[in-house]
Amino acid sequence: MNPSLISGDCVVSEWSEFTPCSSDCDPVGYKNRSRTVIRDPAENGQPCGDLSEVVDCDVESCQASKHKLETSVWTECQPHHGDCGPGVQWQVISCMNEVTGLPVSVDWCNQSHEVQEQACFIHCPIDCEYGSLSQWSPCTHHCGIEGVQTRSRQLLTEAKYGGRTCVRQLNQTGPCNIKPCFTYQWLKEPWGACLFDSFTGCGVGVETRRVECLRSDGLSVALEFCILPEDAAIKLSNDVVRELNMSSLDVLSSRTCEKPCPGDCVVSDWSEFSSCFGSCFDSSIAGNQTRSRHIVAMPSPDGFQCPKDTVESKPCSSKHCPEFSWMSGPWNMEEGIRDVWCQMKGTSVSNVTGGCIEGKRPPSSQRCRDPLCAAHGSVCDAGYCKCQEGFEGDGLVCYPLEGCRDNTDCLEVLEETYCAKGGVCRCERTYDLREGTCRVPYARRHTNKTWVWFVIAGCCLVALLILMAAIYCVSRAEKGGFEPLSQNGAEGGPLPADNDPEFIKMSMLENQLGDS
């Protein structure tokens, strides 16, 4: 530790650098330096001493202070061997008098050499480097001049330091299999005569024909070349092709045949298969095509009976569905109308009912007149009826997209409804929604009412009185009968005759009541 920091002596900074000499060194000038007080001394401490110092300049230092050293740029690197690798480069040193601006000896700048050198290095060029080319790929065609094959390589090293640059073509393409292509076609001769095993010359036999696959140069080749593309045919064996349904391809060379014997059922040949039919509205329903045959002659009792299958069908995938589109004629500008019809595409069949979507029918009139646009939610726009915002339809009939706007929206869908708050259709207050309709509640339909019971009680009482009166009359008749009345209404009149209708009715009533 510095003792002055403890004793309280003065603390000063280090001396600064000397200033340049005060003159041009003739005569010799002077130079000075200074320092500053960091801490003043205490009462008994050492004083600070001189804060500046002036000394005479010597000749060499005086001369150096008036000259400056200048250096040139470094020369290019010169390799020790060859054109690259380690080398050396130089720099020229000069001393300039700042007063006169003229070069002087480097000794005035305290330098002993006019040229200095340093080591350097030049990178050797690195050329672009590729990997080996791969094998050629399979040819895209097995014949003809359109076949090509490719091979590729990888880039291993990028070019550096002026080396040979890379060619970015990493893939190479070239022609291949330049040989003529062949075409193939079937040779199908007509079916021969039906041959039978028996001497009868009828029944079930076999007929044959010649079926070959001919190449365009006339050579007969395997059947698979006519069935499959040549690329696939080359890769497949005959055994695989033989498993194909040869009958569906109509390339069988033999088949069974029939010739009715005397007394056998005679059936016609199968017709050609019909076109492929299927549902044009449901893609899940597969297509189907059929063929048929008919009975020419019925068999005798001892003859061969007729077959049951007279219709044969098979699935198919090439359904031909008709396409329809709306067509329109030119506008009649005076009346503002035009003809619009539905037509099957590719034909002249027009005015097809149900073929086109009615909602996409183009307008046939340029004018909107009531009641054409009188439907709820319909407005006249651009010359024809359209559904306004919030509705959907064809313009003549419009339905709200969501909820309801007024009671009309609800009544068009369900009776006894109204449009409640929130745009929701609800049943009227005296109705409940059950089973999709608004109905009178069950409890309301069967509410107990007092007047109903009074009516029922009154009816029962009247019926009881009538019954009691009838019983009374019958009991009087059994005891002695009624006293006869005279013609003028007095007692003692003549009795009714036995064949009188009223008497007969009364007698029958008495007998029924008596039996009961």
C-alpha positions as CSV (number, residue, x, y, z in Angstrom):
1,M,0.0,0.0,0.0
2,N,1.3,3.5,-0.8
3,P,2.4,5.1,2.4
4,S,1.2,8.5,1.3
5,L,-2.3,7.3,1.2
6,I,-2.0,6.5,4.9
7,S,0.0,9.5,6.1
8,G,-2.0,12.1,4.2
9,D,0.6,13.2,1.7
10,C,-0.3,14.8,-1.5
11,V,-1.4,12.4,-4.3
12,V,-0.8,13.3,-7.9
13,S,-1.5,11.6,-11.3
14,E,1.1,10.1,-13.6
15,W,3.1,12.4,-16.0
16,S,1.5,13.0,-19.3
17,E,3.3,12.5,-22.6
18,F,5.8,15.2,-23.7
19,T,4.5,17.7,-26.1
20,P,6.2,18.1,-29.5
21,C,9.3,20.3,-29.6
22,S,8.6,24.0,-29.7
23,S,10.8,24.8,-32.7
24,D,12.1,23.3,-36.0
25,C,15.0,21.8,-34.1
26,D,17.4,24.5,-35.1
27,P,18.2,25.7,-32.5
28,V,17.0,22.9,-30.3
29,G,13.6,23.7,-28.7
30,Y,11.9,22.4,-25.6
31,K,9.1,20.2,-24.7
32,N,7.0,19.9,-21.6
33,R,4.7,17.5,-19.7
34,S,2.3,17.9,-16.8
35,R,0.4,16.1,-14.1
36,T,-2.6,16.9,-11.8
37,V,-3.4,16.8,-8.1
38,I,-5.7,13.9,-7.1
39,R,-5.7,14.7,-3.4
40,D,-4.4,17.7,-1.5
41,P,-1.9,16.9,1.4
42,A,-3.0,16.9,5.0
43,E,-1.7,19.4,7.5
44,N,1.5,17.3,8.2
45,G,1.7,15.6,4.9
46,Q,4.2,15.9,2.1
47,P,3.5,18.7,-0.5
48,C,2.5,17.9,-4.1
49,G,5.7,19.0,-5.8
50,D,6.0,20.3,-9.4
51,L,2.9,19.8,-11.6
52,S,4.7,20.6,-14.9
53,E,8.1,19.9,-16.3
54,V,10.0,21.5,-19.2
55,V,13.1,20.0,-20.8
56,D,15.2,20.6,-23.9
57,C,14.7,18.6,-27.0
58,D,17.6,16.5,-28.3
59,V,18.2,16.6,-32.0
60,E,16.8,13.1,-32.8
61,S,13.6,13.5,-30.9
62,C,13.1,16.9,-32.3
63,Q,13.5,15.7,-35.8
64,A,11.2,12.8,-35.3
65,S,8.5,15.0,-33.9
66,K,8.4,17.0,-37.2
67,H,8.2,14.0,-39.5
68,K,5.5,11.4,-40.1
69,L,5.8,7.9,-41.3
70,E,3.8,6.8,-44.4
71,T,3.3,3.3,-45.7
72,S,2.0,1.9,-49.0
73,V,-0.6,-0.8,-49.4
74,W,0.6,-4.4,-49.2
75,T,1.6,-6.0,-52.5
76,E,-0.1,-9.1,-53.7
77,C,0.9,-12.3,-52.0
78,Q,3.7,-14.1,-53.7
79,P,3.7,-17.9,-53.0
80,H,7.0,-19.6,-52.1
81,H,6.2,-22.4,-54.5
82,G,3.7,-22.6,-57.3
83,D,0.6,-20.5,-57.6
84,C,-0.9,-21.1,-54.1
85,G,0.0,-21.9,-50.6
86,P,2.2,-19.9,-48.1
87,G,4.0,-16.8,-49.4
88,V,5.1,-13.3,-48.6
89,Q,4.0,-9.7,-49.3
90,W,5.8,-6.3,-49.0
91,Q,5.0,-2.8,-47.9
92,V,7.1,0.4,-48.8
93,I,7.9,2.8,-45.9
94,S,8.6,6.5,-46.5
95,C,9.3,9.5,-44.1
96,M,7.7,12.8,-44.9
97,N,8.6,16.2,-43.5
98,E,5.4,17.8,-42.2
99,V,6.7,21.3,-42.8
100,T,8.0,21.0,-46.3
101,G,6.0,18.0,-47.4
102,L,9.1,16.4,-49.0
103,P,10.3,12.8,-48.4
104,V,13.4,12.5,-46.2
105,S,15.4,9.6,-45.0
106,V,13.5,7.0,-42.9
107,D,16.1,7.7,-40.2
108,W,14.2,10.9,-39.4
109,C,11.2,8.7,-38.6
110,N,13.3,6.4,-36.5
111,Q,13.0,3.6,-39.1
112,S,15.9,1.5,-40.2
113,H,14.3,-0.2,-43.3
114,E,12.4,1.3,-46.2
115,V,10.6,-2.0,-47.0
116,Q,8.9,-4.3,-44.5
117,E,7.3,-7.8,-45.3
118,Q,4.9,-10.2,-43.8
119,A,3.7,-13.8,-44.3
120,C,0.6,-14.4,-46.4
121,F,-1.4,-17.4,-47.8
122,I,-3.2,-18.0,-51.1
123,H,-5.9,-20.7,-51.1
124,C,-5.6,-23.2,-53.8
125,P,-8.6,-23.6,-56.2
126,I,-11.2,-26.3,-55.3
127,D,-13.1,-27.7,-58.3
128,C,-16.7,-28.8,-58.2
129,E,-16.9,-32.6,-57.6
130,Y,-19.7,-35.0,-58.5
131,G,-20.5,-38.5,-57.4
132,S,-20.8,-41.5,-59.8
133,L,-23.7,-41.7,-62.1
134,S,-26.4,-44.2,-61.0
135,Q,-27.7,-47.0,-63.2
136,W,-30.2,-46.2,-66.0
137,S,-33.8,-46.3,-64.9
138,P,-36.3,-48.7,-66.7
139,C,-37.4,-47.4,-70.1
140,T,-40.7,-45.5,-70.1
141,H,-41.8,-47.4,-73.2
142,H,-41.1,-50.9,-74.4
143,C,-40.9,-49.8,-78.0
144,G,-41.0,-46.9,-80.3
145,I,-39.0,-43.6,-80.3
146,E,-40.8,-42.1,-77.3
147,G,-39.1,-44.2,-74.7
148,V,-36.7,-42.4,-72.4
149,Q,-34.5,-43.5,-69.4
150,T,-32.8,-41.4,-66.8
151,R,-29.8,-41.6,-64.4
152,S,-28.7,-39.2,-61.7
153,R,-25.6,-38.2,-59.6
154,Q,-25.0,-36.2,-56.4
155,L,-23.0,-33.1,-55.9
156,L,-20.2,-33.8,-53.4
157,T,-18.2,-30.6,-53.3
158,E,-19.0,-27.0,-54.3
159,A,-16.5,-25.0,-56.3
160,K,-14.3,-22.6,-54.2
161,Y,-11.4,-20.1,-54.7
162,G,-11.8,-19.9,-58.5
163,G,-12.1,-23.6,-59.1
164,R,-14.1,-25.2,-61.9
165,T,-17.8,-24.3,-61.4
166,C,-20.6,-26.8,-61.1
167,V,-23.0,-27.7,-63.9
168,R,-26.3,-28.0,-62.2
169,Q,-27.6,-30.8,-64.5
170,L,-27.6,-33.7,-62.0
171,N,-29.9,-35.8,-64.1
172,Q,-29.3,-37.2,-67.5
173,T,-32.0,-38.4,-69.9
174,G,-31.5,-40.5,-73.0
175,P,-33.5,-42.5,-75.5
176,C,-34.0,-46.3,-75.1
177,N,-35.6,-49.3,-76.7
178,I,-35.6,-47.9,-80.1
179,K,-37.4,-50.7,-81.8
180,P,-40.7,-50.8,-83.7
181,C,-43.9,-51.1,-81.7
182,F,-46.4,-53.9,-82.6
183,T,-50.2,-53.8,-82.6
184,Y,-52.3,-56.7,-81.7
185,Q,-55.8,-57.8,-82.9
186,W,-58.1,-60.8,-82.5
187,L,-58.6,-63.4,-85.2
188,K,-62.0,-65.0,-84.5
189,E,-63.3,-67.4,-87.1
190,P,-67.0,-68.3,-87.3
191,W,-68.2,-71.2,-85.1
192,G,-68.0,-74.6,-86.7
193,A,-70.8,-77.2,-86.9
194,C,-72.1,-78.7,-83.7
195,L,-70.6,-82.1,-83.2
196,F,-72.3,-84.8,-81.1
197,D,-71.0,-87.9,-79.4
198,S,-74.0,-90.1,-80.3
199,F,-75.1,-91.2,-83.7
200,T,-78.5,-89.5,-83.3
201,G,-77.1,-86.2,-84.5
202,C,-79.1,-84.3,-81.8
203,G,-78.9,-83.3,-78.2
204,V,-75.9,-81.5,-76.5
205,G,-72.7,-81.2,-78.5
206,V,-69.6,-79.1,-78.9
207,E,-68.7,-76.5,-81.5
208,T,-65.3,-75.0,-82.0
209,R,-63.6,-72.1,-83.8
210,R,-60.1,-70.7,-84.3
211,V,-59.2,-67.9,-81.9
212,E,-55.7,-66.3,-82.1
213,C,-53.9,-63.1,-81.2
214,L,-52.1,-61.7,-84.2
215,R,-49.3,-59.3,-84.1
216,S,-49.0,-56.5,-86.7
217,D,-46.2,-58.4,-88.5
218,G,-48.5,-61.5,-88.9
219,L,-47.0,-63.6,-86.1
220,S,-49.4,-65.4,-83.8
221,V,-48.6,-64.6,-80.1
222,A,-50.0,-65.4,-76.7
223,L,-53.6,-64.3,-76.0
224,E,-52.6,-62.0,-73.2
225,F,-51.1,-59.5,-75.7
226,C,-54.6,-58.9,-77.1
227,I,-56.2,-58.9,-73.6
228,L,-53.8,-56.6,-71.7
229,P,-51.4,-53.7,-72.5
230,E,-48.1,-55.0,-73.8
231,D,-46.1,-53.9,-70.8
232,A,-48.4,-55.9,-68.5
233,A,-48.6,-58.8,-70.9
234,I,-44.9,-59.3,-70.9
235,K,-44.8,-59.5,-67.1
236,L,-47.8,-61.9,-66.7
237,S,-47.6,-65.6,-67.4
238,N,-50.1,-67.5,-69.4
239,D,-51.4,-69.2,-66.3
240,V,-52.6,-65.9,-64.9
241,V,-54.3,-64.9,-68.1
242,R,-56.0,-68.3,-68.4
243,E,-57.8,-67.5,-65.1
244,L,-59.6,-64.6,-66.7
245,N,-63.2,-64.9,-67.7
246,M,-62.7,-65.9,-71.3
247,S,-66.4,-66.1,-72.0
248,S,-67.0,-62.5,-71.0
249,L,-64.2,-61.5,-73.4
250,D,-65.7,-63.6,-76.2
251,V,-62.5,-65.4,-76.9
252,L,-63.5,-68.9,-76.2
253,S,-62.4,-71.5,-78.8
254,S,-65.1,-74.1,-77.9
255,R,-68.5,-74.1,-76.3
256,T,-71.5,-76.4,-75.9
257,C,-74.3,-76.4,-78.4
258,E,-77.7,-77.9,-78.6
259,K,-79.8,-79.4,-81.4
260,P,-83.3,-80.5,-80.4
261,C,-84.1,-84.1,-81.0
262,P,-87.6,-85.0,-82.3
263,G,-90.1,-84.2,-79.5
264,D,-87.6,-82.0,-77.5
265,C,-88.3,-78.4,-76.6
266,V,-87.0,-76.0,-79.2
267,V,-85.4,-72.8,-77.8
268,S,-84.1,-69.9,-79.8
269,D,-80.5,-68.7,-79.5
270,W,-79.6,-66.1,-76.9
271,S,-80.0,-62.5,-78.0
272,E,-77.2,-60.0,-77.7
273,F,-76.8,-58.4,-74.3
274,S,-78.7,-55.1,-73.9
275,S,-77.1,-51.8,-73.1
276,C,-76.0,-51.2,-69.5
277,F,-78.8,-49.8,-67.5
278,G,-78.7,-48.5,-63.9
279,S,-80.0,-45.8,-61.6
280,C,-78.9,-42.4,-62.6
281,F,-80.0,-41.0,-59.3
282,D,-78.4,-43.5,-56.9
283,S,-74.7,-44.3,-57.6
284,S,-74.8,-47.2,-55.1
285,I,-77.1,-49.2,-57.5
286,A,-74.9,-51.1,-59.9
287,G,-75.6,-51.3,-63.6
288,N,-77.1,-54.3,-65.2
289,Q,-77.5,-55.7,-68.8
290,T,-79.7,-58.6,-69.9
291,R,-80.3,-61.0,-72.8
292,S,-83.1,-63.4,-73.5
293,R,-84.3,-66.3,-75.5
294,H,-87.7,-67.7,-76.2
295,I,-89.4,-71.1,-76.7
296,V,-89.9,-71.9,-80.4
297,A,-91.7,-75.3,-79.9
298,M,-93.1,-77.0,-76.9
299,P,-91.8,-80.6,-76.1
300,S,-93.8,-83.8,-76.4
301,P,-94.5,-85.8,-73.3
302,D,-91.4,-87.9,-73.8
303,G,-89.2,-85.2,-75.1
304,F,-86.6,-83.0,-73.4
305,Q,-88.3,-80.3,-71.4
306,C,-87.8,-76.6,-71.9
307,P,-85.3,-74.7,-69.7
308,K,-86.6,-72.5,-67.0
309,D,-84.1,-69.7,-67.6
310,T,-85.1,-67.6,-70.5
311,V,-83.6,-64.4,-69.2
312,E,-80.0,-63.9,-68.2
313,S,-78.4,-60.8,-66.7
314,K,-74.9,-59.7,-65.6
315,P,-73.5,-56.6,-63.8
316,C,-71.9,-53.8,-65.8
317,S,-70.3,-50.5,-64.9
318,S,-70.7,-48.4,-68.0
319,K,-74.1,-46.8,-67.3
320,H,-75.2,-44.3,-69.8
321,C,-77.3,-41.7,-67.9
322,P,-79.0,-38.9,-69.9
323,E,-78.0,-35.3,-69.1
324,F,-80.5,-32.4,-69.3
325,S,-80.0,-28.7,-69.3
326,W,-82.2,-25.6,-69.5
327,M,-82.3,-23.9,-72.9
328,S,-83.6,-20.5,-73.7
329,G,-84.5,-18.6,-76.9
330,P,-83.9,-14.9,-77.8
331,W,-85.8,-12.2,-75.9
332,N,-88.9,-10.6,-77.5
333,M,-87.9,-7.1,-76.5
334,E,-91.4,-5.7,-77.2
335,E,-93.2,-8.1,-74.8
336,G,-90.2,-8.8,-72.6
337,I,-90.6,-12.6,-72.8
338,R,-88.7,-15.6,-74.2
339,D,-89.1,-19.3,-74.6
340,V,-87.4,-21.6,-72.0
341,W,-87.3,-25.4,-72.2
342,C,-85.5,-28.4,-70.9
343,Q,-83.5,-30.4,-73.5
344,M,-81.5,-33.6,-73.3
345,K,-77.8,-33.0,-74.1
346,G,-76.5,-34.3,-77.3
347,T,-80.0,-34.8,-78.8
348,S,-82.7,-32.7,-80.3
349,V,-85.2,-34.0,-77.6
350,S,-86.7,-30.9,-76.0
351,N,-89.5,-30.0,-73.6
352,V,-88.5,-32.9,-71.3
353,T,-90.7,-32.9,-68.2
354,G,-88.9,-33.5,-65.0
355,G,-85.4,-33.8,-66.5
356,C,-84.1,-30.4,-65.4
357,I,-84.0,-29.0,-61.9
358,E,-86.9,-26.6,-61.6
359,G,-85.0,-24.3,-59.1
360,K,-82.4,-23.5,-61.8
361,R,-84.9,-22.6,-64.5
362,P,-83.8,-19.3,-66.1
363,P,-86.4,-16.5,-66.2
364,S,-88.8,-16.4,-69.1
365,S,-90.1,-12.9,-68.4
366,Q,-88.3,-9.6,-67.9
367,R,-91.3,-8.0,-66.2
368,C,-92.6,-8.4,-62.6
369,R,-96.3,-8.0,-62.2
370,D,-98.6,-8.8,-59.3
371,P,-99.5,-11.5,-58.4
372,L,-96.3,-13.0,-59.9
373,C,-94.2,-11.7,-57.0
374,A,-97.0,-11.8,-54.4
375,A,-95.5,-14.7,-52.5
376,H,-94.4,-14.0,-49.0
377,G,-90.7,-13.0,-49.1
378,S,-90.6,-12.5,-52.9
379,V,-89.5,-9.3,-54.5
380,C,-89.1,-8.1,-58.1
381,D,-85.4,-7.8,-59.0
382,A,-83.7,-7.4,-62.4
383,G,-86.9,-8.1,-64.2
384,Y,-88.0,-11.3,-62.4
385,C,-89.1,-12.6,-59.0
386,K,-86.4,-13.4,-56.5
387,C,-86.5,-14.3,-52.8
388,Q,-85.4,-11.5,-50.6
389,E,-82.6,-11.8,-48.1
390,G,-83.4,-14.3,-45.4
391,F,-85.5,-16.4,-47.7
392,E,-84.8,-19.2,-50.2
393,G,-86.8,-20.6,-53.1
394,D,-87.4,-19.9,-56.8
395,G,-89.0,-16.5,-56.3
396,L,-92.6,-17.7,-56.8
397,V,-92.5,-19.5,-53.5
398,C,-90.1,-18.4,-50.7
399,Y,-89.3,-20.0,-47.4
400,P,-87.4,-18.3,-44.5
401,L,-83.9,-19.6,-44.0
402,E,-84.1,-19.6,-40.2
403,G,-87.0,-19.1,-37.8
404,C,-89.8,-16.7,-38.8
405,R,-90.4,-13.0,-39.4
406,D,-94.2,-12.8,-39.0
407,N,-97.2,-15.1,-38.6
408,T,-97.3,-15.7,-42.4
409,D,-94.0,-17.6,-42.2
410,C,-95.5,-20.0,-39.7
411,L,-99.0,-20.4,-41.2
412,E,-97.5,-21.5,-44.5
413,V,-95.9,-24.4,-42.7
414,L,-98.4,-25.4,-39.9
415,E,-101.9,-24.2,-39.1
416,E,-102.9,-22.7,-35.8
417,T,-99.4,-21.2,-35.3
418,Y,-97.9,-17.7,-34.8
419,C,-94.5,-16.1,-34.8
420,A,-93.3,-15.7,-31.2
421,K,-90.4,-13.6,-29.9
422,G,-87.0,-14.8,-31.1
423,G,-88.3,-15.8,-34.5
424,V,-89.8,-19.1,-33.4
425,C,-93.1,-20.6,-34.6
426,R,-95.4,-21.6,-31.7
427,C,-98.9,-23.0,-31.4
428,E,-101.7,-20.7,-30.5
429,R,-102.5,-20.5,-26.8
430,T,-105.4,-22.9,-26.8
431,Y,-103.3,-25.5,-28.7
432,D,-100.4,-27.8,-27.9
433,L,-97.8,-29.2,-30.4
434,R,-98.2,-33.0,-30.6
435,E,-97.2,-35.3,-33.3
436,G,-96.2,-32.5,-35.6
437,T,-99.5,-30.6,-35.5
438,C,-101.2,-28.1,-33.1
439,R,-104.0,-29.9,-31.3
440,V,-106.5,-29.1,-28.5
441,P,-105.0,-30.5,-25.2
442,Y,-106.5,-33.8,-24.0
443,A,-107.3,-32.4,-20.5
444,R,-109.1,-29.5,-22.0
445,R,-111.2,-31.7,-24.2
446,H,-112.3,-33.8,-21.2
447,T,-112.8,-31.0,-18.6
448,N,-115.7,-31.8,-16.1
449,K,-118.5,-29.4,-16.5
450,T,-121.6,-29.3,-14.1
451,W,-124.2,-28.5,-16.7
452,V,-123.3,-31.7,-18.5
453,W,-124.1,-33.8,-15.5
454,F,-127.4,-32.0,-15.0
455,V,-128.4,-32.8,-18.6
456,I,-127.5,-36.4,-18.1
457,A,-129.4,-36.7,-14.8
458,G,-132.5,-35.1,-16.4
459,C,-132.5,-37.5,-19.3
460,C,-132.2,-40.5,-16.9
461,L,-135.1,-39.2,-14.9
462,V,-137.4,-38.8,-17.9
463,A,-136.5,-42.3,-19.1
464,L,-137.4,-43.7,-15.6
465,L,-140.8,-42.0,-15.5
466,I,-141.7,-43.4,-19.0
467,L,-140.7,-46.9,-17.8
468,M,-142.8,-46.7,-14.7
469,A,-145.8,-45.5,-16.7
470,A,-145.5,-48.4,-19.0
471,I,-145.3,-50.9,-16.2
472,Y,-148.4,-49.4,-14.5
473,C,-150.4,-49.7,-17.7
474,V,-149.5,-53.3,-18.2
475,S,-150.4,-54.3,-14.6
476,R,-153.8,-52.7,-15.0
477,A,-154.4,-54.6,-18.2
478,E,-153.5,-58.0,-16.6
479,K,-156.0,-57.4,-13.7
480,G,-159.1,-56.6,-15.6
481,G,-158.4,-54.8,-18.7
482,F,-159.4,-51.3,-19.6
483,E,-163.0,-50.3,-19.6
484,P,-164.2,-49.8,-23.2
485,L,-164.9,-46.4,-24.4
486,S,-167.9,-45.3,-26.5
487,Q,-167.5,-43.7,-29.8
488,N,-168.2,-40.3,-28.3
489,G,-165.7,-40.8,-25.5
490,A,-168.2,-42.0,-22.8
491,E,-167.8,-45.2,-20.9
492,G,-169.6,-48.4,-22.2
493,G,-168.7,-48.1,-25.8
494,P,-168.2,-51.1,-28.2
495,L,-165.0,-53.2,-27.8
496,P,-162.4,-53.1,-30.6
497,A,-162.5,-55.8,-33.2
498,D,-160.0,-58.7,-33.2
499,N,-158.5,-57.6,-36.4
500,D,-158.0,-54.0,-35.4
501,P,-154.3,-53.0,-35.9
502,E,-154.2,-51.0,-32.7
503,F,-155.6,-53.9,-30.8
504,I,-153.1,-56.3,-32.3
505,K,-150.1,-54.0,-31.3
506,M,-151.4,-53.6,-27.8
507,S,-151.8,-57.4,-27.4
508,M,-148.3,-58.1,-28.7
509,L,-146.9,-55.5,-26.3
510,E,-148.7,-57.1,-23.3
511,N,-147.4,-60.5,-24.2
512,Q,-143.8,-59.2,-24.4
513,L,-144.0,-57.5,-21.1
514,G,-145.7,-60.5,-19.5
515,D,-142.9,-62.8,-20.7
516,S,-140.3,-60.4,-19.3
